[in-house]
Amino acid sequence: MTRVKRQIVVLGGGGFSAQPDNRLLDDYALRLTRKQAPRVCFVATAGGDNPDYVKRFYAAFRWPRAKASHLPLFARDSATPREQLLAQDLIYVGGGNTANLLAVWRLHGVDQIMREAWQRGIVLAGVCAGMLCWFEGGVTDSFGPLAAVRNGLGILSGSACPYYDADPLRRPTYHRKIRDGLPGGYAADVDAALHFVGTRLKACLSSRRGARAYRVELRAGAVRETALPTRLLGARQKTKHTRQRRNTNDGDKS
């Protein structure tokens, strides 16, 4: 019997909505499905099912890259969330208001469906609010000023903080909230991602040089931040292409 591989990929920022020409992190999540043209459902609840956001998703994941669909919860159609989500290879959760996302999901039963999808081996991915939601809590601007949210889905233990390098208030706020009792967890810069298999961190990736992921936790009464080894996607290919270009230039000179 084949063992189900439960996987979650979370982005601190970036992805198709912010950088349509930089597909590295999104492609990483797609490859985890091991499908040629995986079925991918976009859940834009945190953004209020913004039509422009949904349109950008379809443009980025159009055939033959993927078989794209989206799950609307503000203007429900005839499909049931459970039927649609459990038919996917990858579920991609967009950014926006984390607190609203969690409330709406619970109202429609999507919180339990997401856990069932994860248990079945459907790859879960998300950016910003779509990073925070899988954890127990984290730091969010859902309420205006940065604040702690403590009622995440809890599929992954601890807390999370996206936009770590993009907003100068994120790092100090996250540290302060951990000192105040928020469980420690993970932070990610824009263009950095963390890949969990089961509930354990397997890898940290980035699509931009310098973008990092971090472990942040309370130890002996002080918040300790540890930069995690983060692999730059595409670096090997770039090195190979650069070498080929140099060889061609050398030949031109001779």
Phi, psi and chi 1 to 4 in degrees:
 res  aa     phi    psi   chi1   chi2   chi3   chi4
   1 MET       -  129.0 -175.9  175.3  176.5      -
   2 THR   -74.2  131.1  -55.3      -      -      -
   3 ARG   -78.4  133.6 -172.8  177.1  178.7 -178.4
   4 VAL   -72.5  131.2  173.0      -      -      -
   5 LYS   -98.4  113.4 -162.0  170.7 -172.7  179.0
   6 ARG   -95.6  119.7  -58.2  166.8  178.8  173.7
   7 GLN  -133.4  141.3  -58.3 -175.9   88.7      -
   8 ILE  -135.0  132.3  -59.7  178.6      -      -
   9 VAL  -119.7  122.4  178.3      -      -      -
  10 VAL  -119.7  134.5  -66.8      -      -      -
  11 LEU  -108.6  134.6  -75.3   66.0      -      -
  12 GLY   -76.1   -7.4      -      -      -      -
  13 GLY   156.4  165.1      -      -      -      -
  14 GLY    98.3 -144.9      -      -      -      -
  15 GLY    76.6 -169.2      -      -      -      -
  16 PHE   -60.1  -35.3   76.4   88.4      -      -
  17 SER   -72.3  -30.4   60.3      -      -      -
  18 ALA   -96.5  -35.5      -      -      -      -
  19 GLN  -136.6   81.0  -62.4 -174.9   45.6      -
  20 PRO   -61.0  -21.4   17.6  -29.4      -      -
  21 ASP   -89.9   -8.3  -65.0  -30.0      -      -
  22 ASN  -111.3   97.0 -173.9  -15.9      -      -
  23 ARG   -98.4    6.8  -63.0 -176.4  167.7 -168.4
  24 LEU   -60.3  -47.2  -67.4  171.3      -      -
  25 LEU   -70.5  -41.6  -67.2  176.9      -      -
  26 ASP   -63.9  -40.4  -66.6  -18.4      -      -
  27 ASP   -64.2  -35.1  -79.3  -14.3      -      -
  28 TYR   -60.2  -46.4 -178.5   88.1      -      -
  29 ALA   -64.0  -40.4      -      -      -      -
  30 LEU   -61.1  -41.0  -74.0  169.9      -      -
  31 ARG   -64.2  -27.3  -76.5 -164.9  -61.8  -87.1
  32 LEU   -64.9  -22.2  -64.1  179.2      -      -
  33 THR   -73.4  -21.4   67.7      -      -      -
  34 ARG    60.3   30.3  -61.6 -175.7  178.1  -84.0
  35 LYS  -116.9  147.6  -61.4  -73.2 -178.6   66.3
  36 GLN   -67.4  -47.3 -163.8   64.2   -1.6      -
  37 ALA  -133.6   79.7      -      -      -      -
  38 PRO   -65.6  152.2   23.1  -33.0      -      -
  39 ARG   -79.4  118.7  -66.1  162.2  -65.0  179.1
  40 VAL  -123.0  126.2 -178.1      -      -      -
  41 CYS  -112.1  128.3 -176.6      -      -      -
  42 PHE   -94.9  130.1 -176.4   47.4      -      -
  43 VAL  -115.8  105.0 -176.2      -      -      -
  44 ALA  -104.2   30.5      -      -      -      -
  45 THR   -56.6  -42.8  -45.5      -      -      -
  46 ALA   -63.0  -25.6      -      -      -      -
  47 GLY   -97.7   15.2      -      -      -      -
  48 GLY    67.2   27.4      -      -      -      -
  49 ASP    55.7   38.5  -70.4  -19.6      -      -
  50 ASN   -53.5  121.8 -177.4  -67.6      -      -
  51 PRO   -58.8  -35.8  -21.5   32.0      -      -
  52 ASP   -67.3  -39.0 -179.6   63.2      -      -
  53 TYR   -63.4  -45.4 -159.9    3.4      -      -
  54 VAL   -62.9  -40.8  173.7      -      -      -
  55 LYS   -61.6  -42.1 -175.8  178.0  178.3 -179.9
  56 ARG   -64.3  -35.8  -80.5 -178.7  -78.3  155.1
  57 PHE   -62.0  -48.4  163.6   74.8      -      -
  58 TYR   -62.4  -36.2  -82.1  105.9      -      -
  59 ALA   -66.1  -37.0      -      -      -      -
  60 ALA   -78.1  -31.7      -      -      -      -
  61 PHE  -112.5   29.3  -71.6   86.4      -      -
  62 ARG   -70.4  157.0   62.0 -179.4  176.6  -92.0
  63 TRP   -58.3  139.2  179.5  -93.9      -      -
  64 PRO   -95.5   10.3   34.2  -34.7      -      -
  65 ARG   -63.3  -38.8 -168.8 -176.8 -174.3 -155.6
  66 ALA  -161.6  165.3      -      -      -      -
  67 LYS   -99.8  100.4  -60.9  172.4 -174.9  173.7
  68 ALA   -93.4  146.2      -      -      -      -
  69 SER  -151.7  171.2   65.4      -      -      -
  70 HIS  -140.4  155.4   76.8  -75.6      -      -
  71 LEU  -109.3  105.4  174.5   68.7      -      -
  72 PRO   -84.5  134.7   28.9  -29.8      -      -
  73 LEU  -116.9  -15.0  -68.6  177.4      -      -
  74 PHE   -88.0  -26.3  -73.0   86.8      -      -
  75 ALA  -133.3   81.6      -      -      -      -
  76 ARG   -60.7  140.2  -74.6  -79.4  -61.0  -91.0
  77 ASP  -102.7 -166.4   57.1   21.5      -      -
  78 SER   -75.3  -21.5   58.0      -      -      -
  79 ALA   -71.7  141.7      -      -      -      -
  80 THR   -85.7  143.6   66.4      -      -      -
  81 PRO   -55.0  -40.6  -28.0   36.0      -      -
  82 ARG   -64.2  -47.1 -173.6  173.4 -173.9  -83.9
  83 GLU   -59.5  -43.9  178.1 -175.4   -2.7      -
  84 GLN   -72.1  -47.2 -175.8  169.4   -7.8      -
  85 LEU   -68.8  -37.7  -69.3  174.6      -      -
  86 LEU   -78.0   -2.4  -63.8 -176.0      -      -
  87 ALA   -94.6    4.7      -      -      -      -
  88 GLN   -96.3  163.0  -54.6  -56.6  -45.5      -
  89 ASP   -97.0  -29.2  -59.8  -56.1      -      -
  90 LEU  -144.2  133.7  169.0   65.8      -      -
  91 ILE  -113.8  124.4  -61.7  170.4      -      -
  92 TYR  -115.5  117.4 -163.4  121.3      -      -
  93 VAL  -100.7  125.5  179.5      -      -      -
  94 GLY   -82.7  176.0      -      -      -      -
  95 GLY   -88.3  174.9      -      -      -      -
  96 GLY   138.9 -137.7      -      -      -      -
  97 ASN   -91.8  108.6 -170.1  -56.6      -      -
  98 THR   -64.7  -43.1  -53.9      -      -      -
  99 ALA   -61.7  -42.2      -      -      -      -
 100 ASN   -66.2  -41.3  -70.9   -5.4      -      -
 101 LEU   -55.5  -49.8  172.7  150.1      -      -
 102 LEU   -63.5  -40.8  -68.4  167.2      -      -
 103 ALA   -65.1  -45.9      -      -      -      -
 104 VAL   -67.5  -42.3  172.2      -      -      -
 105 TRP   -58.0  -44.7  -82.0   10.0      -      -
 106 ARG   -66.4  -35.5  -72.9 -178.1  168.6  120.6
 107 LEU   -63.6  -36.5 -174.8   64.1      -      -
 108 HIS   -98.4    1.8  -68.1  -94.3      -      -
 109 GLY    77.3   11.8      -      -      -      -
 110 VAL   -70.4  -27.7  172.2      -      -      -
 111 ASP   -58.1  -44.1   56.6  -30.1      -      -
 112 GLN   -72.9  -34.4  -65.6  -58.5  -41.7      -
 113 ILE   -65.6  -39.8  -60.8  167.0      -      -
 114 MET   -61.8  -40.7  -70.6  -64.8 -167.7      -
 115 ARG   -65.2  -40.8 -175.4  176.2  -68.4  -86.3
 116 GLU   -64.6  -40.8 -174.0  176.7   -6.3      -
 117 ALA   -60.7  -44.1      -      -      -      -
 118 TRP   -61.3  -43.9  174.2   71.7      -      -
 119 GLN   -64.8  -27.9  -69.4  169.6  -20.0      -
 120 ARG   -82.4   -9.5  -71.1 -171.2  179.0 -159.3
 121 GLY    96.5    8.6      -      -      -      -
 122 ILE   -72.2  129.2  -63.3  167.5      -      -
 123 VAL   -69.4  130.3  178.6      -      -      -
 124 LEU  -105.9  138.4  -54.8  179.2      -      -
 125 ALA  -144.8  159.5      -      -      -      -
 126 GLY  -173.6  161.2      -      -      -      -
 127 VAL  -126.8  135.9   58.9      -      -      -
 128 CYS    60.8 -106.5  -53.9      -      -      -
 129 ALA   -57.7  -33.6      -      -      -      -
 130 GLY   -73.4   -7.3      -      -      -      -
 131 MET   -90.1  -48.4  172.4 -172.9 -177.4      -
 132 LEU   -62.6  -38.1  -79.4  167.7      -      -
 133 CYS   -60.0  -29.0   63.9      -      -      -
 134 TRP   -77.3  -17.9  -45.3  111.1      -      -
 135 PHE   -90.7  177.9  -68.9   84.4      -      -
 136 GLU   -70.5  -30.7  -64.5  173.7   64.6      -
 137 GLY  -174.2 -166.7      -      -      -      -
 138 GLY   167.2 -166.5      -      -      -      -
 139 VAL  -106.8  129.8  169.7      -      -      -
 140 THR  -140.9  156.5  177.2      -      -      -
 141 ASP  -103.6   23.1   59.2    1.5      -      -
 142 SER   -58.6  -27.4  -63.4      -      -      -
 143 PHE  -104.7   12.4  -50.1  102.4      -      -
 144 GLY   104.5 -100.7      -      -      -      -
 145 PRO   -63.7  151.9  -18.9   30.3      -      -
 146 LEU   -57.3  133.7  -73.1  172.0      -      -
 147 ALA  -149.6  169.2      -      -      -      -
 148 ALA   -88.4  139.1      -      -      -      -
 149 VAL  -112.0  134.5   61.1      -      -      -
 150 ARG  -123.8   10.5  -60.2  173.8 -176.2  -90.0
 151 ASN  -121.6   41.1   64.4  -23.4      -      -
 152 GLY   -66.9  177.4      -      -      -      -
 153 LEU   -67.6  -27.6  -60.5 -173.2      -      -
 154 GLY    73.3   17.8      -      -      -      -
 155 ILE   -64.4  -40.6  -65.3  174.8      -      -
 156 LEU  -104.6  135.7  -60.8  174.9      -      -
 157 SER   -77.4  156.5   61.1      -      -      -
 158 GLY    85.0 -160.4      -      -      -      -
 159 SER  -124.3  176.0   62.3      -      -      -
 160 ALA  -146.1  155.8      -      -      -      -
 161 CYS  -145.0  109.6 -176.7      -      -      -
 162 PRO   -83.9 -179.6   32.1  -33.0      -      -
 163 TYR    53.9   34.9  -72.6  125.4      -      -
 164 TYR   -63.0  -33.6 -150.6   50.4      -      -
 165 ASP  -102.7   -5.9   65.0  -22.0      -      -
 166 ALA   -93.1  -26.0      -      -      -      -
 167 ASP  -120.8  115.6 -179.6  -12.3      -      -
 168 PRO   -62.1  -16.2   20.4  -31.3      -      -
 169 LEU   -90.2  -13.4  -64.2  178.2      -      -
 170 ARG   -63.9  -51.5  -67.0  -88.8  171.7  166.2
 171 ARG   -59.8  -54.4 -178.7 -179.8 -101.6  110.3
 172 PRO   -63.2  -34.1   17.5  -29.1      -      -
 173 THR   -67.4  -43.5  -59.4      -      -      -
 174 TYR   -60.9  -44.9 -169.2   36.9      -      -
 175 HIS   -60.9  -44.0  -73.2 -153.2      -      -
 176 ARG   -64.9  -42.0 -174.1  172.1   66.6 -106.7
 177 LYS   -66.7  -34.1  -64.8  -57.5  179.3 -176.3
 178 ILE   -66.8  -41.0  -69.9  174.7      -      -
 179 ARG   -61.7  -30.8  -76.6 -164.7  -63.0  -89.4
 180 ASP   -85.2    1.0  -68.3  -16.8      -      -
 181 GLY   121.0   -8.8      -      -      -      -
 182 LEU   -64.6  133.2 -175.3   71.7      -      -
 183 PRO   -61.4  146.5   20.0  -30.4      -      -
 184 GLY   -63.8  169.9      -      -      -      -
 185 GLY  -177.0 -134.3      -      -      -      -
 186 TYR  -128.6  143.8  -62.1   93.3      -      -
 187 ALA  -122.6  151.3      -      -      -      -
 188 ALA  -141.5  134.6      -      -      -      -
 189 ASP   -70.3  165.7  -66.4  -19.7      -      -
 190 VAL   -60.3  136.7  171.5      -      -      -
 191 ASP    76.1   13.4  -60.1  -38.6      -      -
 192 ALA  -117.1  151.6      -      -      -      -
 193 ALA  -143.2  155.8      -      -      -      -
 194 LEU  -120.7  136.0  -59.2  101.9      -      -
 195 HIS  -113.1  117.7  174.4 -162.2      -      -
 196 PHE  -106.0  136.6  -67.6   84.8      -      -
 197 VAL  -115.5  122.8  175.3      -      -      -
 198 GLY    64.8 -127.4      -      -      -      -
 199 THR  -112.3   13.0   57.2      -      -      -
 200 ARG  -107.7  141.3  -48.2 -167.3   81.0  166.0
 201 LEU   -70.3  124.2 -179.6   64.7      -      -
 202 LYS   -98.6  -41.6  177.1  179.3  175.2   60.5
 203 ALA  -157.5  155.0      -      -      -      -
 204 CYS  -118.7  133.7  -60.1      -      -      -
 205 LEU  -128.2  160.2  -50.8  -47.0      -      -
 206 SER  -146.1  154.7   75.4      -      -      -
 207 SER  -111.1    9.8   61.3      -      -      -
 208 ARG  -146.3  132.4  170.2  176.8   57.1   85.8
 209 ARG   -59.6  130.2 -165.9  172.2  -61.8  -80.5
 210 GLY    97.7  -16.6      -      -      -      -
 211 ALA   -75.6  131.7      -      -      -      -
 212 ARG  -131.8  166.1  -57.8  -66.1  -60.9  -90.0
 213 ALA  -120.1  154.7      -      -      -      -
 214 TYR  -139.6  149.8  -55.5   84.9      -      -
 215 ARG  -100.8  127.8  176.4   70.9 -179.7  166.7
 216 VAL  -127.5  122.4 -172.9      -      -      -
 217 GLU  -152.0  161.5   53.9 -164.7  -24.4      -
 218 LEU   -92.2  122.7 -169.4   66.3      -      -
 219 ARG  -134.4  124.6  -80.8 -171.3 -103.7  154.9
 220 ALA    53.1   40.1      -      -      -      -
 221 GLY    81.6    0.3      -      -      -      -
 222 ALA  -124.9  147.2      -      -      -      -
 223 VAL   -81.6  125.1  175.2      -      -      -
 224 ARG  -112.1  131.5  -53.8  -67.3 -177.1 -173.8
 225 GLU  -113.8  126.1  177.4 -177.1  -65.9      -
 226 THR  -120.2  120.2  -54.3      -      -      -
 227 ALA   -70.8  128.5      -      -      -      -
 228 LEU   -92.1  147.1  -60.2  171.2      -      -
 229 PRO   -56.9  122.9  -21.6   32.3      -      -
 230 THR  -124.8  120.8  -55.4      -      -      -
 231 ARG   -86.6  127.9  176.8  162.4   63.0   94.0
 232 LEU   -80.5  113.5  178.4   63.3      -      -
 233 LEU   -69.2  142.6  -63.4  174.3      -      -
 234 GLY    84.0   -6.5      -      -      -      -
 235 ALA   -64.9  -41.1      -      -      -      -
 236 ARG   -64.6  -43.5 -174.9  177.3  -60.8  174.9
 237 GLN   -63.3  -40.6  -67.6   90.1  -29.8      -
 238 LYS   -63.8  -41.1  -72.8 -179.0 -178.8  177.6
 239 THR   -61.7  -43.3  -58.1      -      -      -
 240 LYS   -62.5  -44.8 -179.5 -179.1  176.3 -177.4
 241 HIS   -65.5  -38.0  -67.4  159.9      -      -
 242 THR   -64.0  -41.2  -58.6      -      -      -
 243 ARG   -63.4  -42.7 -168.7 -178.3  -57.7  119.7
 244 GLN   -63.0  -38.8  -71.8  174.2  -20.3      -
 245 ARG   -66.1  -40.7 -158.0  161.1   46.4 -120.3
 246 ARG   -64.7  -41.8  -76.0  174.6 -179.0  163.0
 247 ASN   -61.8  -39.4  -70.5  -18.7      -      -
 248 THR   -65.4  -42.4  -58.5      -      -      -
 249 ASN   -64.9  -40.4  -69.6  -20.8      -      -
 250 ASP   -61.3  -39.5  -71.0  -16.2      -      -
 251 GLY   -65.1  -37.3      -      -      -      -
 252 ASP   -64.6  -33.7  -71.2  -17.9      -      -
 253 LYS   -71.9  -30.3  -72.9  177.8 -177.9  177.3
 254 SER   -81.0      -   58.3      -      -      -
